[in-house]
Amino acid sequence: MHEKTPLGERILKHWQTHHPQMVAQLRKDHQLEQTLHETGERIADLLYELTCVKKMDYQAAWETAMAEWAFPSSEDRPQRSSADSSPSKKNSPPATSG
């Protein structure tokens, strides 16, 4: 079991309010604690990257990081690959012929 952090508590409270089905499914699958821990770690790393490495203003960095956990993907799961951990939009729309 992972130690609960203030960030983890904040994430959980938000998910319980805005994504109760996701929380219920994570609990059912016995993945809630692990998912909260992984999400908190990823957000802490992102905040460090944005504020210390990229020298972004903390408030702007927080808002960017918050979007990572506050608005889960369309699959309603807050997991992303490590390749997608950058806040910049790397994905471009698919090319079309014509």
N, C-alpha and C positions, 0 to 999 in steps of 0.2 A: 504494500500500500504506500502511496506517495503522500508526502506532507502537503497539506493544503496551504496555499499561499493566498495573499490578498487578491492577486491577479486571478488566480484560479477560482476563488469565491465570486469575484465579479463576473467572470465568464459564465460560471454556472448559473448565477442569478439571472443574467441576461438570457441564457438559453432556456431556463425554466419558464421565463415570462414570454419569450418570443418564439421559441422552438420546442414546445413541450413534447411533441411527438418524437423529435430527435432524441431528447433526453430519455424518454421512456424506452426507445429502441436501444440506446447505448446501455441503459441499465439492464434491460432484458438480455443483451448480449454480453453482459459483464465487462463492458468496455468504457464505462463513463469515467472512472478514475484515471485510466491510462490515457484516454483521449484528452481529458482536462490537463493532465500533466504535459503531454506532448504539445498541446496548443499553447499552454503557458510558456514552455521552453522556447517554442518557435517565436512567440510574440516578444519575449525578452531579448532573444537574439536579434530580431528585426529592429527593436527599439535601439539596441546598441549600435547596430549597423547604421541606422539612419542618423542618430544623434552624434555618435563619436567618430564614425568613419566618414560619413557624408556631410557632417556638420549641419544637419537640418535642425531647425527650431524644434524644441521638445513638443510643443503643442501640435505642430503640424505632423511630427513623427507619431505622436500618440493617436491622432485622428487616422493616419494611414494604417497603423498597426491595429487599431480598433476595428477597422473595416475587415481585417483578416478573420476575426473571430465573431464579430457581431452579425455578420451576414454570411452564413454558411453557403456553400455551393448549392447548385440546383439539386444535387443528390441528397441534400439536407445532412451532409456529413462534413465536419470541419477539418478534413484531412486534405493536404495538398502534397504533391511531390516536392522534394528538396529543390528540384530544378525550377519550380515556380515560386520559390520563397522571396524573390525580389519583388518589391512593390511596383516596379515599372511594368508597363504592359508590353511584354515581349511578343505575345501572340498576335499575329496579324491575320486578317480574314483569309480564307482559302482563295487561291488564285482561280479565276474563271477564264475560260477561253471565250473569245467572241469579239 
